[in-house]
Amino acid sequence: MEFLEKIIEESLNEIYVFDSINYKFLNLNKSALKNIGYSMQELKNMTPLDIKPKLTPDDFETIIRNTKENPNKKYHFRTINKRKNGTEYPVLVSLNYLNLGKPIFVAFIFDESAVVKEIDKFITIFNEHKAIKLLIDPETGNILDANKSAATYYGYSVDELKNMKIQQINILNDSEIKAEMQKAN
């Protein structure tokens, strides 16, 4: 058991344990304490609602109820956590209801900040790149996204391109376009 406790304590994911009745925090692992910025003593008088500014009490109660009614199912949702210093960060929460002699909730939280930064970086590169970039649905040929260079090249705005099919701007016939999209798939 000591081995398992060490794994939980050292996990890179934030792990929060809170009471199933009053929702007060009972324990947090090192990653949670470090990222949230509160001491365990401060957190003992707090609940998840105190660190989730975008979650309403009604939404929280719905999540709690759904988790209690389906104890064998993990409840997943995205929200925002707020650190002691006031900064916020996006999180993916996996909530579990467990009865270990006393019913508790365990929340495994993944800080999505790095993922959001990478997505933002990709979007910037896609949009600002000098090469013509189109994101096309291979099933339908719908243009899902286009960059500024594509808009300039094809003579349409980005929004207009996003309401078109590749067949409308490509000189290949439908079967040739389909074959090219299959190669890219």
Secondary structure as GFF3:
##gff-version 3
##sequence-region A 1 185
A	DSSP	alpha_helix	2	10	.	.	.	ID=ss1
A	DSSP	beta_strand	14	19	.	.	.	ID=ss2
A	DSSP	beta_strand	25	28	.	.	.	ID=ss3
A	DSSP	alpha_helix	30	36	.	.	.	ID=ss4
A	DSSP	alpha_helix	40	43	.	.	.	ID=ss5
A	DSSP	alpha_helix	48	51	.	.	.	ID=ss6
A	DSSP	alpha_helix	57	69	.	.	.	ID=ss7
A	DSSP	beta_strand	75	82	.	.	.	ID=ss8
A	DSSP	beta_strand	88	99	.	.	.	ID=ss9
A	DSSP	beta_strand	103	111	.	.	.	ID=ss10
A	DSSP	alpha_helix	113	128	.	.	.	ID=ss11
A	DSSP	beta_strand	134	136	.	.	.	ID=ss12
A	DSSP	beta_strand	143	146	.	.	.	ID=ss13
A	DSSP	alpha_helix	148	154	.	.	.	ID=ss14
A	DSSP	alpha_helix	158	161	.	.	.	ID=ss15
A	DSSP	three_ten_helix	166	168	.	.	.	ID=ss16
A	DSSP	alpha_helix	174	184	.	.	.	ID=ss17
###
